[in-house]
Amino acid sequence: MPDARPHLGDAHNFGRRVTRKGGRIWKPRTVFWEWLLLAADSPLRRFLSETAERDGLGAEAFGFLPDLKFSSPRARDGGEVEAVTLEPLPLPSPEQRRELARIVGRSLALWSFLGVADLHWENLVLGVDSRGKVVFAPLDIEMILADLSLPTETKLLPDADPEYAAICRHAAGVRRVLPYLGKPVDPADLVAMASAYRGTLIFLERHARKIADVFASLPELGEMPIRVCLRGTDEYVRARSDASSLWPPLLDAETEQLARGDIPYFFQLYGRRGIHWFGNQELSRLERLPLEGDVPQLDPVLQVSRGFRSPSRAKLREDGLFTVLGAFDHGSFAGKHEADGLAVTFRKRALVVHLADGEELESRRNLSAFVGSVYLPCRCGEVLSVFVPEVTACEAQTR
């Protein structure tokens, strides 16, 4: 079931828009990062598949990623990708539900490890491909190689920031699976999800140096834009009628792009300083925000030279595990539940994780300071279709 919309995004970079023609999607920016992760013949996908099979994780450990065909994936100013064609996921049996929970866990681990962000619910497809494989993957990959310390930073799980908590809970990418996993999920399925998250992260950390080497071998690594979002699209839309309502005020570079009808588009180039934007119609001239002063600054990125090692990795593995549990926790969960070599005891005020080697990890059960609950009273966006509807109205807000 393809997405039939002819225009699939906002105008950026001198009026360029994502467009559909036949079974192809043209994107007015590089599709390099999508190719690296959504094409089975890319060097990264080949490495992950071959290494997972040798290492015991399984050849299909990353089978939830699609195999898409790309044109001009190494161009900086635009490229084509075949349209995603999936069938809706049927209501699962208990065994299929358990496997879907594992897919969610592996997905959370992969995107967190690679520093991929902006994985909100509208950016994710869920369905079955022609091979009969479940696909749960993003349509767009523009933000990558961020040094993340929690899976909430991918936007798959809801961030607990009080300023954005309500938006983050609605937009969390994992809400796509709730019609299949349930509200709440079965606690044993949640344990399987957590086990898959931990096991996949350990696998990725074990091979971090070689994964970094794959990136280092790409001649285009430092030339392909990695998107930087200075503020949300909704703020830019509001600025068109009342720019004075925004805080912080618009930068000159934002005002310039809005004046020509674009939603401002900024990016960084790996290994270079500063936040850039395109300064001419041909996209051949790069402009850059000041490096110092009261201007946005770049967040840390993963370093190829360090083999993707980072102090944040331990937090991603340990605190991230409890973040996954906290996002799907429910007041009805009690007692000890086991799945896939992991056990979790849900106490009244604590979560206790029992690892296969006998080690125990414990956290307070109320983790609302770190992650929001995925369970909302509404069901907006919790659809059985491959794509989220173009327009979704929250039933809880219209009553």
C-alpha positions in Angstrom: 0.0 0.0 0.0 1.9 3.1 -1.2 1.3 6.6 0.0 -0.6 8.4 -2.7 0.1 12.0 -1.8 1.9 13.8 -4.7 3.7 16.3 -2.4 5.1 14.8 0.7 6.7 17.7 2.6 7.3 21.4 3.0 9.2 23.7 0.7 13.0 24.0 1.5 16.0 25.4 -0.3 14.5 27.8 -2.8 11.1 26.2 -3.2 12.2 22.6 -3.6 9.7 20.0 -2.3 9.6 16.2 -2.0 7.5 14.9 -4.9 6.2 11.6 -6.2 6.3 10.5 -9.8 5.1 7.0 -10.4 6.7 4.7 -8.0 9.6 7.0 -7.2 10.0 9.7 -4.6 12.3 12.6 -5.4 13.8 14.4 -2.4 15.4 17.9 -2.8 18.3 17.0 -0.5 20.7 14.2 -0.1 19.3 10.7 0.3 22.7 9.4 1.4 21.8 8.6 4.9 18.6 6.8 3.9 20.6 4.8 1.3 23.1 3.8 4.0 20.4 2.3 6.2 17.4 1.5 4.0 19.1 -0.2 1.1 20.2 -3.8 1.8 23.2 -3.5 -0.5 24.8 -0.5 1.3 28.1 -1.2 3.0 26.6 -0.6 6.4 23.6 -2.9 5.9 25.9 -5.6 4.5 28.1 -5.3 7.5 25.2 -5.5 10.0 23.6 -8.5 8.3 26.8 -10.5 7.9 28.1 -9.7 11.4 24.8 -10.4 13.1 24.7 -13.8 11.5 28.2 -14.7 12.5 27.8 -13.3 16.0 24.7 -15.2 16.9 22.3 -12.2 16.9 20.8 -13.7 13.7 20.9 -12.9 10.0 17.4 -11.3 10.3 18.1 -9.2 13.4 17.9 -6.1 11.3 15.3 -7.5 8.9 12.8 -4.9 10.0 14.6 -2.5 7.7 13.3 -2.3 4.1 15.3 -2.9 1.0 14.8 0.2 -1.1 16.4 1.1 -4.4 18.0 4.6 -4.8 19.1 6.8 -7.6 22.0 9.3 -7.0 22.3 8.4 -3.3 25.7 10.2 -3.2 24.5 13.5 -4.5 24.2 16.4 -2.1 21.4 18.3 -3.7 18.8 15.6 -4.2 18.1 12.0 -5.1 15.4 9.5 -5.8 14.2 6.5 -3.8 11.5 3.9 -4.7 8.3 4.4 -2.9 7.7 2.2 0.2 5.2 -0.5 -0.7 3.9 -2.5 2.2 0.7 -4.3 3.2 -0.9 -3.5 6.5 0.3 -5.6 9.4 -2.4 -8.2 10.3 -3.5 -8.5 13.9 -0.8 -10.7 15.4 -0.9 -14.0 17.2 0.8 -14.1 20.6 4.0 -15.3 19.0 3.9 -12.6 16.3 3.2 -10.0 19.0 6.3 -11.1 20.9 8.4 -10.9 17.8 7.1 -7.3 17.1 8.1 -6.4 20.6 11.6 -7.6 19.9 11.7 -5.6 16.6 10.8 -2.5 18.6 13.6 -3.2 21.1 16.2 -3.8 18.3 15.0 -0.6 16.5 15.3 1.5 19.6 18.9 0.2 20.0 20.0 0.7 16.4 18.7 4.2 16.0 20.0 5.3 19.5 23.4 3.8 18.8 23.7 5.5 15.4 22.4 8.8 16.8 19.4 9.0 14.4 16.7 11.5 15.5 13.4 12.9 14.4 11.8 9.4 14.4 8.3 10.7 15.3 5.2 8.7 14.4 4.6 10.5 11.0 8.1 9.5 9.9 7.6 5.8 10.5 6.0 3.0 8.4 4.7 -0.3 9.7 3.7 -3.1 7.5 4.6 -6.4 5.8 6.8 -6.4 2.6 6.7 -8.8 -0.3 8.9 -11.2 1.5 6.4 -11.5 4.4 8.8 -9.6 6.7 7.6 -7.0 9.2 9.0 -3.6 8.3 9.2 -0.9 11.0 11.4 1.9 9.7 11.6 5.7 9.0 10.8 7.3 5.7 13.4 10.1 6.2 16.8 9.9 7.8 18.2 13.4 7.9 19.7 13.6 11.5 22.4 11.1 12.3 25.6 10.5 14.2 24.4 12.5 17.3 26.0 11.3 20.5 22.8 10.2 22.3 22.6 9.2 25.9 18.9 8.1 26.1 16.6 6.5 23.5 14.1 9.4 24.1 16.4 11.6 22.0 15.5 9.6 18.9 11.8 10.7 19.4 10.8 7.1 19.3 10.0 7.4 23.0 8.5 10.4 24.6 10.8 13.0 26.2 9.9 14.1 29.7 10.8 17.7 29.2 7.8 19.5 30.7 7.8 22.2 28.1 7.3 19.6 25.3 6.0 16.6 27.1 2.5 16.6 25.7 3.7 17.0 22.1 6.4 14.4 22.6 3.9 11.8 24.0 1.6 12.3 21.0 4.4 12.2 18.5 6.5 9.3 19.9 7.3 6.9 17.1 6.6 3.7 19.1 2.9 4.6 19.3 2.7 3.1 15.8 2.9 -0.4 17.3 0.4 0.1 20.1 -2.6 -1.2 18.1 -0.8 -4.5 17.8 1.0 -4.7 21.1 -1.9 -3.4 23.2 -2.5 -0.7 25.8 -0.9 -1.7 28.0 1.5 -4.2 26.4 1.8 -7.6 27.9 4.5 -7.3 30.6 6.3 -10.4 29.2 6.4 -8.7 25.8 7.8 -5.6 27.4 10.6 -7.7 28.9 11.3 -9.3 25.5 11.5 -5.7 24.1 13.9 -4.7 26.8 16.0 -7.8 26.3 16.2 -7.1 22.5 17.2 -3.5 23.2 20.0 -4.5 25.6 21.3 -7.4 23.5 21.3 -5.3 20.3 23.2 -2.5 22.0 25.8 -4.9 23.4 26.2 -6.3 19.8 26.6 -2.8 18.3 29.0 -1.7 21.0 31.1 -4.8 20.5 31.5 -4.0 16.8 31.6 -0.2 17.2 35.1 0.2 15.8 34.2 -1.7 12.7 30.9 0.2 12.2 32.9 3.4 12.6 35.3 2.1 9.9 32.4 1.6 7.5 31.5 5.3 7.9 35.2 6.3 7.7 35.5 4.4 4.3 32.7 6.6 2.8 34.4 9.4 0.7 31.2 11.5 1.1 31.1 11.4 4.9 32.1 15.0 5.3 30.2 16.3 2.3 26.6 15.2 3.0 24.4 17.5 5.0 23.1 16.3 8.4 20.0 18.3 9.2 20.0 20.6 12.2 16.6 21.7 13.5 16.7 25.1 15.2 12.9 25.1 15.9 9.8 23.2 14.9 7.9 23.6 11.6 4.9 24.8 13.4 6.8 27.8 14.8 8.0 28.7 11.3 4.4 28.5 10.1 3.3 30.8 12.9 6.2 33.2 12.1 4.7 33.9 8.7 1.8 35.7 10.3 3.3 36.9 13.6 7.1 36.5 14.0 7.1 38.6 17.2 5.4 35.7 19.0 8.5 33.5 18.7 11.2 33.2 21.3 14.1 33.3 20.8 13.6 35.8 17.9 14.2 34.7 14.4 17.7 34.7 13.1 18.5 36.7 9.9 19.1 33.4 8.2 15.7 32.2 9.2 14.0 35.4 8.1 15.7 35.2 4.7 14.5 31.7 4.0 11.0 32.4 5.2 10.8 35.5 3.0 11.3 33.4 -0.1 8.5 31.0 0.9 10.7 28.2 2.4 10.6 26.5 5.8 14.2 27.2 6.9 16.7 24.4 6.4 20.0 24.2 8.3 22.6 21.5 8.4 26.0 20.5 9.6 28.8 18.8 7.7 30.6 16.0 9.6 34.0 17.0 10.8 33.4 20.7 10.1 32.5 23.5 12.5 29.3 25.4 12.4 25.7 25.3 11.3 25.2 25.9 7.5 22.5 26.7 5.0 22.4 27.0 1.2 22.9 30.5 0.0 22.0 30.3 -3.7 19.5 28.6 -6.0 22.1 26.1 -7.3 22.9 25.0 -3.7 26.5 25.5 -4.5 27.2 28.3 -2.0 27.2 27.5 1.7 26.5 30.1 4.4 27.3 29.6 8.0 25.9 31.0 11.3 28.5 32.7 13.5 30.6 30.3 15.5 30.4 32.4 18.7 27.9 34.7 20.4 24.2 34.3 21.2 23.5 31.8 18.4 22.6 28.1 18.3 25.5 25.7 18.8 25.9 22.1 17.6 25.4 19.2 20.0 28.2 16.6 20.3 28.5 14.0 17.5 30.0 10.5 17.4 33.6 10.5 16.5 34.7 8.0 13.8 38.3 8.5 14.9 37.3 7.1 18.4 35.5 4.1 16.9 32.2 5.6 18.0 33.2 5.1 21.6 31.7 7.7 24.0 31.1 8.1 27.7 27.4 8.3 26.9 27.3 4.6 25.8 27.1 3.2 29.3 24.2 5.5 30.1 22.5 4.5 26.8 22.8 0.8 27.7 21.9 0.9 31.4 19.7 4.0 31.9 18.3 3.4 28.4 17.1 0.0 29.5 15.0 1.5 32.3 13.8 4.2 30.0 12.4 1.6 27.7 10.7 -0.1 30.6 9.5 3.2 32.0 7.9 4.3 28.8 5.7 1.1 28.6 5.2 0.5 32.3 1.7 0.4 33.6 0.2 0.4 37.1 -1.3 -3.1 36.5 2.1 -4.7 36.2 3.2 -6.7 39.2 5.5 -9.5 40.1 8.3 -11.1 38.1 8.2 -11.6 34.3 10.7 -13.3 32.1 11.5 -13.4 28.4 14.6 -14.1 26.2 17.1 -14.4 29.1 16.0 -11.3 31.0 13.6 -11.0 33.9 12.0 -7.9 35.4 10.3 -7.6 38.8 7.7 -4.9 39.0 7.6 -3.8 42.6 5.3 -1.1 44.0 8.1 1.6 43.9 10.9 -0.1 42.1 11.9 -2.0 38.9 14.5 -4.8 39.3 16.2 -6.2 36.2 17.7 -9.7 36.6 20.4 -10.3 34.0 21.3 -13.8 32.7 24.7 -13.7 34.6 23.0 -13.1 37.9 23.6 -9.4 38.1 20.7 -7.2 39.2 20.0 -3.6 38.3 17.4 -1.6 40.2 15.7 1.7 39.6 12.8 3.6 41.2 9.6 2.7 39.3 8.4 6.3 38.7 10.6 7.4 35.8 8.4 10.3 34.7 11.4 12.7 35.2 13.2 10.8 32.3 10.5 9.5 30.0 6.9 10.0 29.3 4.3 7.2 29.1 3.3 6.0 25.7 -0.2 5.3 26.9 -2.5 8.3 26.1 -6.2 8.4 26.6 -6.7 9.1 22.9 -5.9 6.8 20.0 -4.9 9.4 17.4 -2.2 8.1 15.2 -2.6 4.6 16.6 -3.8 3.2 13.2 -3.7 -0.1 11.5 -2.5 1.5 8.2 1.0 1.5 6.8 1.3 5.3 6.9 -0.1 7.7 9.5 -3.0 9.7 8.0 -2.0 13.0 6.5 -4.2 14.8 9.0 -4.9 13.5 12.4 -7.2 15.1 15.0 -6.8 14.2 18.6 -10.1 13.0 19.9 -9.2 13.9 23.5 -8.6 17.6 22.5 -11.9 17.9 20.6 -14.2 16.9 23.3 
